Amino acid sequence: MVLNPKQYAKTLEFIPGAGTVSYLEWISRVIRGEVFMSNAFPDGKALMCAAGDRGHFDIAVGIDVTTWTEEMGLKDGYDLYGVVVETLRPRVFDPEALLKLTNLASP
């Protein structure tokens, strides 16, 4: 399952009356899989897919990586030591193995 950052943050809360069990742990057990976060999904939407080991879907680290070094940061007045920007994007191999979730409640 891939969630928007707002919905993912909500899953880190503990379920009332369930002790130290978070929504994230409970969801992972129910779907028998992992929960990922990606800002590629708008607020209130999520994507659920078939088991990852079947080759239907995966999350790829973006190849386009931007790096600002100390020299560039100081020269341009950024006052940075270094920054690396990466993106995670879903790759779909079988569109029929996907379930789009909408109207998720905002925290």
MODELLER restraints for C-alpha pairs under 7 A, 6 or more apart:
rsr = mdl.restraints
at = mdl.atoms
rsr.add(forms.Gaussian(group=physical.xy_distance, feature=features.Distance(at['CA:1:A'], at['CA:34:A']), mean=6.37, stdev=0.5))
rsr.add(forms.Gaussian(group=physical.xy_distance, feature=features.Distance(at['CA:1:A'], at['CA:35:A']), mean=4.76, stdev=0.5))
rsr.add(forms.Gaussian(group=physical.xy_distance, feature=features.Distance(at['CA:1:A'], at['CA:36:A']), mean=6.10, stdev=0.5))
rsr.add(forms.Gaussian(group=physical.xy_distance, feature=features.Distance(at['CA:1:A'], at['CA:47:A']), mean=5.64, stdev=0.5))
rsr.add(forms.Gaussian(group=physical.xy_distance, feature=features.Distance(at['CA:1:A'], at['CA:48:A']), mean=4.29, stdev=0.5))
rsr.add(forms.Gaussian(group=physical.xy_distance, feature=features.Distance(at['CA:1:A'], at['CA:49:A']), mean=6.36, stdev=0.5))
rsr.add(forms.Gaussian(group=physical.xy_distance, feature=features.Distance(at['CA:2:A'], at['CA:35:A']), mean=5.80, stdev=0.5))
rsr.add(forms.Gaussian(group=physical.xy_distance, feature=features.Distance(at['CA:2:A'], at['CA:36:A']), mean=4.64, stdev=0.5))
rsr.add(forms.Gaussian(group=physical.xy_distance, feature=features.Distance(at['CA:2:A'], at['CA:37:A']), mean=5.49, stdev=0.5))
rsr.add(forms.Gaussian(group=physical.xy_distance, feature=features.Distance(at['CA:2:A'], at['CA:38:A']), mean=6.56, stdev=0.5))
rsr.add(forms.Gaussian(group=physical.xy_distance, feature=features.Distance(at['CA:2:A'], at['CA:46:A']), mean=5.67, stdev=0.5))
rsr.add(forms.Gaussian(group=physical.xy_distance, feature=features.Distance(at['CA:2:A'], at['CA:47:A']), mean=5.19, stdev=0.5))
rsr.add(forms.Gaussian(group=physical.xy_distance, feature=features.Distance(at['CA:2:A'], at['CA:48:A']), mean=6.40, stdev=0.5))
rsr.add(forms.Gaussian(group=physical.xy_distance, feature=features.Distance(at['CA:3:A'], at['CA:36:A']), mean=6.19, stdev=0.5))
rsr.add(forms.Gaussian(group=physical.xy_distance, feature=features.Distance(at['CA:3:A'], at['CA:37:A']), mean=4.94, stdev=0.5))
rsr.add(forms.Gaussian(group=physical.xy_distance, feature=features.Distance(at['CA:3:A'], at['CA:38:A']), mean=6.19, stdev=0.5))
rsr.add(forms.Gaussian(group=physical.xy_distance, feature=features.Distance(at['CA:3:A'], at['CA:41:A']), mean=6.89, stdev=0.5))
rsr.add(forms.Gaussian(group=physical.xy_distance, feature=features.Distance(at['CA:3:A'], at['CA:46:A']), mean=4.78, stdev=0.5))
rsr.add(forms.Gaussian(group=physical.xy_distance, feature=features.Distance(at['CA:3:A'], at['CA:47:A']), mean=6.79, stdev=0.5))
rsr.add(forms.Gaussian(group=physical.xy_distance, feature=features.Distance(at['CA:4:A'], at['CA:37:A']), mean=5.81, stdev=0.5))
rsr.add(forms.Gaussian(group=physical.xy_distance, feature=features.Distance(at['CA:4:A'], at['CA:38:A']), mean=5.56, stdev=0.5))
rsr.add(forms.Gaussian(group=physical.xy_distance, feature=features.Distance(at['CA:4:A'], at['CA:39:A']), mean=5.56, stdev=0.5))
rsr.add(forms.Gaussian(group=physical.xy_distance, feature=features.Distance(at['CA:4:A'], at['CA:41:A']), mean=5.27, stdev=0.5))
rsr.add(forms.Gaussian(group=physical.xy_distance, feature=features.Distance(at['CA:4:A'], at['CA:42:A']), mean=6.20, stdev=0.5))
rsr.add(forms.Gaussian(group=physical.xy_distance, feature=features.Distance(at['CA:4:A'], at['CA:43:A']), mean=5.81, stdev=0.5))
rsr.add(forms.Gaussian(group=physical.xy_distance, feature=features.Distance(at['CA:4:A'], at['CA:45:A']), mean=6.81, stdev=0.5))
rsr.add(forms.Gaussian(group=physical.xy_distance, feature=features.Distance(at['CA:4:A'], at['CA:46:A']), mean=6.54, stdev=0.5))
rsr.add(forms.Gaussian(group=physical.xy_distance, feature=features.Distance(at['CA:5:A'], at['CA:37:A']), mean=5.68, stdev=0.5))
rsr.add(forms.Gaussian(group=physical.xy_distance, feature=features.Distance(at['CA:5:A'], at['CA:38:A']), mean=6.33, stdev=0.5))
rsr.add(forms.Gaussian(group=physical.xy_distance, feature=features.Distance(at['CA:5:A'], at['CA:39:A']), mean=6.14, stdev=0.5))
rsr.add(forms.Gaussian(group=physical.xy_distance, feature=features.Distance(at['CA:6:A'], at['CA:43:A']), mean=6.84, stdev=0.5))
rsr.add(forms.Gaussian(group=physical.xy_distance, feature=features.Distance(at['CA:6:A'], at['CA:107:A']), mean=6.89, stdev=0.5))
rsr.add(forms.Gaussian(group=physical.xy_distance, feature=features.Distance(at['CA:7:A'], at['CA:106:A']), mean=6.63, stdev=0.5))
rsr.add(forms.Gaussian(group=physical.xy_distance, feature=features.Distance(at['CA:7:A'], at['CA:107:A']), mean=6.83, stdev=0.5))
rsr.add(forms.Gaussian(group=physical.xy_distance, feature=features.Distance(at['CA:8:A'], at['CA:37:A']), mean=6.08, stdev=0.5))
rsr.add(forms.Gaussian(group=physical.xy_distance, feature=features.Distance(at['CA:10:A'], at['CA:107:A']), mean=6.17, stdev=0.5))
rsr.add(forms.Gaussian(group=physical.xy_distance, feature=features.Distance(at['CA:11:A'], at['CA:22:A']), mean=6.55, stdev=0.5))
rsr.add(forms.Gaussian(group=physical.xy_distance, feature=features.Distance(at['CA:11:A'], at['CA:23:A']), mean=4.58, stdev=0.5))
rsr.add(forms.Gaussian(group=physical.xy_distance, feature=features.Distance(at['CA:11:A'], at['CA:24:A']), mean=4.69, stdev=0.5))
rsr.add(forms.Gaussian(group=physical.xy_distance, feature=features.Distance(at['CA:12:A'], at['CA:22:A']), mean=5.75, stdev=0.5))
rsr.add(forms.Gaussian(group=physical.xy_distance, feature=features.Distance(at['CA:12:A'], at['CA:23:A']), mean=6.20, stdev=0.5))
rsr.add(forms.Gaussian(group=physical.xy_distance, feature=features.Distance(at['CA:12:A'], at['CA:24:A']), mean=5.78, stdev=0.5))
rsr.add(forms.Gaussian(group=physical.xy_distance, feature=features.Distance(at['CA:13:A'], at['CA:22:A']), mean=5.41, stdev=0.5))
rsr.add(forms.Gaussian(group=physical.xy_distance, feature=features.Distance(at['CA:13:A'], at['CA:23:A']), mean=6.28, stdev=0.5))
rsr.add(forms.Gaussian(group=physical.xy_distance, feature=features.Distance(at['CA:14:A'], at['CA:20:A']), mean=6.05, stdev=0.5))
rsr.add(forms.Gaussian(group=physical.xy_distance, feature=features.Distance(at['CA:14:A'], at['CA:21:A']), mean=5.54, stdev=0.5))
rsr.add(forms.Gaussian(group=physical.xy_distance, feature=features.Distance(at['CA:14:A'], at['CA:22:A']), mean=3.95, stdev=0.5))
rsr.add(forms.Gaussian(group=physical.xy_distance, feature=features.Distance(at['CA:14:A'], at['CA:23:A']), mean=6.15, stdev=0.5))
rsr.add(forms.Gaussian(group=physical.xy_distance, feature=features.Distance(at['CA:15:A'], at['CA:21:A']), mean=6.05, stdev=0.5))
rsr.add(forms.Gaussian(group=physical.xy_distance, feature=features.Distance(at['CA:15:A'], at['CA:22:A']), mean=5.43, stdev=0.5))
rsr.add(forms.Gaussian(group=physical.xy_distance, feature=features.Distance(at['CA:15:A'], at['CA:23:A']), mean=5.94, stdev=0.5))
rsr.add(forms.Gaussian(group=physical.xy_distance, feature=features.Distance(at['CA:28:A'], at['CA:34:A']), mean=5.53, stdev=0.5))
rsr.add(forms.Gaussian(group=physical.xy_distance, feature=features.Distance(at['CA:28:A'], at['CA:35:A']), mean=6.54, stdev=0.5))
rsr.add(forms.Gaussian(group=physical.xy_distance, feature=features.Distance(at['CA:38:A'], at['CA:88:A']), mean=6.66, stdev=0.5))
rsr.add(forms.Gaussian(group=physical.xy_distance, feature=features.Distance(at['CA:44:A'], at['CA:102:A']), mean=5.95, stdev=0.5))
rsr.add(forms.Gaussian(group=physical.xy_distance, feature=features.Distance(at['CA:44:A'], at['CA:103:A']), mean=5.25, stdev=0.5))
rsr.add(forms.Gaussian(group=physical.xy_distance, feature=features.Distance(at['CA:44:A'], at['CA:104:A']), mean=4.38, stdev=0.5))
rsr.add(forms.Gaussian(group=physical.xy_distance, feature=features.Distance(at['CA:44:A'], at['CA:105:A']), mean=6.22, stdev=0.5))
rsr.add(forms.Gaussian(group=physical.xy_distance, feature=features.Distance(at['CA:44:A'], at['CA:106:A']), mean=6.35, stdev=0.5))
rsr.add(forms.Gaussian(group=physical.xy_distance, feature=features.Distance(at['CA:45:A'], at['CA:101:A']), mean=5.50, stdev=0.5))
rsr.add(forms.Gaussian(group=physical.xy_distance, feature=features.Distance(at['CA:45:A'], at['CA:102:A']), mean=4.55, stdev=0.5))
rsr.add(forms.Gaussian(group=physical.xy_distance, feature=features.Distance(at['CA:45:A'], at['CA:103:A']), mean=6.43, stdev=0.5))
rsr.add(forms.Gaussian(group=physical.xy_distance, feature=features.Distance(at['CA:45:A'], at['CA:104:A']), mean=6.10, stdev=0.5))
rsr.add(forms.Gaussian(group=physical.xy_distance, feature=features.Distance(at['CA:46:A'], at['CA:100:A']), mean=6.13, stdev=0.5))
rsr.add(forms.Gaussian(group=physical.xy_distance, feature=features.Distance(at['CA:46:A'], at['CA:101:A']), mean=4.95, stdev=0.5))
rsr.add(forms.Gaussian(group=physical.xy_distance, feature=features.Distance(at['CA:46:A'], at['CA:102:A']), mean=6.60, stdev=0.5))
rsr.add(forms.Gaussian(group=physical.xy_distance, feature=features.Distance(at['CA:47:A'], at['CA:98:A']), mean=6.95, stdev=0.5))
rsr.add(forms.Gaussian(group=physical.xy_distance, feature=features.Distance(at['CA:47:A'], at['CA:99:A']), mean=5.85, stdev=0.5))
rsr.add(forms.Gaussian(group=physical.xy_distance, feature=features.Distance(at['CA:47:A'], at['CA:100:A']), mean=4.79, stdev=0.5))
rsr.add(forms.Gaussian(group=physical.xy_distance, feature=features.Distance(at['CA:47:A'], at['CA:101:A']), mean=5.83, stdev=0.5))
rsr.add(forms.Gaussian(group=physical.xy_distance, feature=features.Distance(at['CA:48:A'], at['CA:98:A']), mean=5.82, stdev=0.5))
rsr.add(forms.Gaussian(group=physical.xy_distance, feature=features.Distance(at['CA:48:A'], at['CA:99:A']), mean=5.02, stdev=0.5))
rsr.add(forms.Gaussian(group=physical.xy_distance, feature=features.Distance(at['CA:48:A'], at['CA:100:A']), mean=6.41, stdev=0.5))
rsr.add(forms.Gaussian(group=physical.xy_distance, feature=features.Distance(at['CA:49:A'], at['CA:57:A']), mean=6.87, stdev=0.5))
rsr.add(forms.Gaussian(group=physical.xy_distance, feature=features.Distance(at['CA:49:A'], at['CA:97:A']), mean=5.62, stdev=0.5))
rsr.add(forms.Gaussian(group=physical.xy_distance, feature=features.Distance(at['CA:49:A'], at['CA:98:A']), mean=4.46, stdev=0.5))
rsr.add(forms.Gaussian(group=physical.xy_distance, feature=features.Distance(at['CA:49:A'], at['CA:99:A']), mean=6.05, stdev=0.5))
rsr.add(forms.Gaussian(group=physical.xy_distance, feature=features.Distance(at['CA:50:A'], at['CA:56:A']), mean=6.55, stdev=0.5))
rsr.add(forms.Gaussian(group=physical.xy_distance, feature=features.Distance(at['CA:50:A'], at['CA:97:A']), mean=5.31, stdev=0.5))
rsr.add(forms.Gaussian(group=physical.xy_distance, feature=features.Distance(at['CA:50:A'], at['CA:98:A']), mean=6.63, stdev=0.5))
rsr.add(forms.Gaussian(group=physical.xy_distance, feature=features.Distance(at['CA:52:A'], at['CA:58:A']), mean=6.52, stdev=0.5))
rsr.add(forms.Gaussian(group=physical.xy_distance, feature=features.Distance(at['CA:56:A'], at['CA:92:A']), mean=6.21, stdev=0.5))
rsr.add(forms.Gaussian(group=physical.xy_distance, feature=features.Distance(at['CA:56:A'], at['CA:93:A']), mean=4.95, stdev=0.5))
rsr.add(forms.Gaussian(group=physical.xy_distance, feature=features.Distance(at['CA:56:A'], at['CA:94:A']), mean=5.05, stdev=0.5))
rsr.add(forms.Gaussian(group=physical.xy_distance, feature=features.Distance(at['CA:56:A'], at['CA:97:A']), mean=6.35, stdev=0.5))
rsr.add(forms.Gaussian(group=physical.xy_distance, feature=features.Distance(at['CA:57:A'], at['CA:91:A']), mean=5.65, stdev=0.5))
rsr.add(forms.Gaussian(group=physical.xy_distance, feature=features.Distance(at['CA:57:A'], at['CA:92:A']), mean=4.65, stdev=0.5))
rsr.add(forms.Gaussian(group=physical.xy_distance, feature=features.Distance(at['CA:57:A'], at['CA:93:A']), mean=5.74, stdev=0.5))
rsr.add(forms.Gaussian(group=physical.xy_distance, feature=features.Distance(at['CA:58:A'], at['CA:90:A']), mean=5.81, stdev=0.5))
rsr.add(forms.Gaussian(group=physical.xy_distance, feature=features.Distance(at['CA:58:A'], at['CA:91:A']), mean=5.38, stdev=0.5))
rsr.add(forms.Gaussian(group=physical.xy_distance, feature=features.Distance(at['CA:58:A'], at['CA:92:A']), mean=6.85, stdev=0.5))
rsr.add(forms.Gaussian(group=physical.xy_distance, feature=features.Distance(at['CA:59:A'], at['CA:88:A']), mean=6.31, stdev=0.5))
rsr.add(forms.Gaussian(group=physical.xy_distance, feature=features.Distance(at['CA:59:A'], at['CA:89:A']), mean=5.59, stdev=0.5))
rsr.add(forms.Gaussian(group=physical.xy_distance, feature=features.Distance(at['CA:59:A'], at['CA:90:A']), mean=4.46, stdev=0.5))
rsr.add(forms.Gaussian(group=physical.xy_distance, feature=features.Distance(at['CA:59:A'], at['CA:91:A']), mean=5.99, stdev=0.5))
rsr.add(forms.Gaussian(group=physical.xy_distance, feature=features.Distance(at['CA:60:A'], at['CA:88:A']), mean=5.64, stdev=0.5))
rsr.add(forms.Gaussian(group=physical.xy_distance, feature=features.Distance(at['CA:60:A'], at['CA:89:A']), mean=5.40, stdev=0.5))
rsr.add(forms.Gaussian(group=physical.xy_distance, feature=features.Distance(at['CA:60:A'], at['CA:90:A']), mean=6.13, stdev=0.5))
rsr.add(forms.Gaussian(group=physical.xy_distance, feature=features.Distance(at['CA:60:A'], at['CA:91:A']), mean=6.67, stdev=0.5))
rsr.add(forms.Gaussian(group=physical.xy_distance, feature=features.Distance(at['CA:61:A'], at['CA:86:A']), mean=6.95, stdev=0.5))
rsr.add(forms.Gaussian(group=physical.xy_distance, feature=features.Distance(at['CA:61:A'], at['CA:87:A']), mean=5.94, stdev=0.5))
rsr.add(forms.Gaussian(group=physical.xy_distance, feature=features.Distance(at['CA:61:A'], at['CA:88:A']), mean=4.71, stdev=0.5))
rsr.add(forms.Gaussian(group=physical.xy_distance, feature=features.Distance(at['CA:61:A'], at['CA:89:A']), mean=6.53, stdev=0.5))
rsr.add(forms.Gaussian(group=physical.xy_distance, feature=features.Distance(at['CA:62:A'], at['CA:86:A']), mean=6.03, stdev=0.5))
rsr.add(forms.Gaussian(group=physical.xy_distance, feature=features.Distance(at['CA:62:A'], at['CA:87:A']), mean=4.99, stdev=0.5))
rsr.add(forms.Gaussian(group=physical.xy_distance, feature=features.Distance(at['CA:62:A'], at['CA:88:A']), mean=5.69, stdev=0.5))
rsr.add(forms.Gaussian(group=physical.xy_distance, feature=features.Distance(at['CA:62:A'], at['CA:89:A']), mean=6.64, stdev=0.5))
rsr.add(forms.Gaussian(group=physical.xy_distance, feature=features.Distance(at['CA:65:A'], at['CA:84:A']), mean=6.90, stdev=0.5))
rsr.add(forms.Gaussian(group=physical.xy_distance, feature=features.Distance(at['CA:65:A'], at['CA:85:A']), mean=5.82, stdev=0.5))
rsr.add(forms.Gaussian(group=physical.xy_distance, feature=features.Distance(at['CA:65:A'], at['CA:86:A']), mean=5.43, stdev=0.5))
rsr.add(forms.Gaussian(group=physical.xy_distance, feature=features.Distance(at['CA:66:A'], at['CA:84:A']), mean=5.82, stdev=0.5))
rsr.add(forms.Gaussian(group=physical.xy_distance, feature=features.Distance(at['CA:66:A'], at['CA:85:A']), mean=5.40, stdev=0.5))
rsr.add(forms.Gaussian(group=physical.xy_distance, feature=features.Distance(at['CA:67:A'], at['CA:83:A']), mean=5.62, stdev=0.5))
rsr.add(forms.Gaussian(group=physical.xy_distance, feature=features.Distance(at['CA:67:A'], at['CA:84:A']), mean=4.75, stdev=0.5))
rsr.add(forms.Gaussian(group=physical.xy_distance, feature=features.Distance(at['CA:67:A'], at['CA:85:A']), mean=6.73, stdev=0.5))
rsr.add(forms.Gaussian(group=physical.xy_distance, feature=features.Distance(at['CA:68:A'], at['CA:82:A']), mean=5.35, stdev=0.5))
rsr.add(forms.Gaussian(group=physical.xy_distance, feature=features.Distance(at['CA:68:A'], at['CA:83:A']), mean=5.34, stdev=0.5))
rsr.add(forms.Gaussian(group=physical.xy_distance, feature=features.Distance(at['CA:68:A'], at['CA:84:A']), mean=6.92, stdev=0.5))
rsr.add(forms.Gaussian(group=physical.xy_distance, feature=features.Distance(at['CA:69:A'], at['CA:81:A']), mean=6.37, stdev=0.5))
rsr.add(forms.Gaussian(group=physical.xy_distance, feature=features.Distance(at['CA:69:A'], at['CA:82:A']), mean=4.77, stdev=0.5))
rsr.add(forms.Gaussian(group=physical.xy_distance, feature=features.Distance(at['CA:70:A'], at['CA:80:A']), mean=5.94, stdev=0.5))
rsr.add(forms.Gaussian(group=physical.xy_distance, feature=features.Distance(at['CA:70:A'], at['CA:81:A']), mean=4.43, stdev=0.5))
rsr.add(forms.Gaussian(group=physical.xy_distance, feature=features.Distance(at['CA:70:A'], at['CA:82:A']), mean=5.52, stdev=0.5))
rsr.add(forms.Gaussian(group=physical.xy_distance, feature=features.Distance(at['CA:73:A'], at['CA:79:A']), mean=5.45, stdev=0.5))
rsr.add(forms.Gaussian(group=physical.xy_distance, feature=features.Distance(at['CA:73:A'], at['CA:80:A']), mean=5.03, stdev=0.5))
rsr.add(forms.Gaussian(group=physical.xy_distance, feature=features.Distance(at['CA:73:A'], at['CA:81:A']), mean=6.91, stdev=0.5))
rsr.add(forms.Gaussian(group=physical.xy_distance, feature=features.Distance(at['CA:74:A'], at['CA:80:A']), mean=6.62, stdev=0.5))
